[in-house]
Amino acid sequence: MSMQLDTWNRLTNSERVDAAIAAVKALPVRFAYSGIRTFQSGEQKNTLAIFTYDCEEFVLIPGQTLQLGFTWERPFPLTEEETELWEMARAEFESEISFDDYLDELLTPSRTVSLSPFLLEAQARIPGRKQVQDNPPAYLEPAVRHSQIKAELESQGFRLPTSDEWEYACGAGAGTLYRWGDHRPLNRSPSADQNWLHALPNAFGLTIANNPWKWELVAEPGVMRGGDGGGMSCGGDLPYMFEWHLLATSYSYHSQTSLEDKPIFGAHVRRTVSVQL
């Protein structure tokens, strides 16, 4: 049975349960079946199988051939307020770059990919994070190395998602700049305010790309997804809209040097397992 998304969406719930359990049964990691749940974000809606491992939830994401990256009709339709903020930022940095060219630099290029099914952890975590104080809560978050995390995951039967898998999982089928649409609040920081659409699970049931400080490791050593580790938030008096851009589905942070063996602070990890049918 094919586990491509279009086929999966045509199955009955009973057929989904049978297909999901059969797909996961042969994996070296012993997952427990949790149930079938429906997730909706904007116009995107999916009914997916949930599994648990080590008290954490994993979502079985069907494969798909799809277009990643973000395409738009130029010029990008900025609102009057967005245009004003953009021009203020250009003047501050004495830049002549257009907003469209800025998006070209910020986002991954448009491309067609074919992805196989995979299990993905619903919430990313910081490896080695320990609570060291109760009131107020305080945590120790050690720096990690990409090569170290990769080796640890492989020893447990897991891996990191590829950058393409991460982007597919984040957008969950939405073709807009963000998984909820093309615009965002302009009067608040996405890291300081977790009471808006970005904080809700997406149409795959994932809590993802909701805080630019929470960048995530992917299989490619020089790439981080979901944020920039707080660089933009600490970068001066830029309008909040620039922080929101880091939550765009196709936003990708590329280091000028390989991060494979360099310590990375604040890196989040989302465990992944390929599903072979």
Summary of the structure (lengths in Angstrom):
residues: 277
radius of gyration: 19.2
end to end distance: 7.5
largest distance: 59.8
contacts: 838
relative contact order: 0.19
helix: 25%
strand: 26%
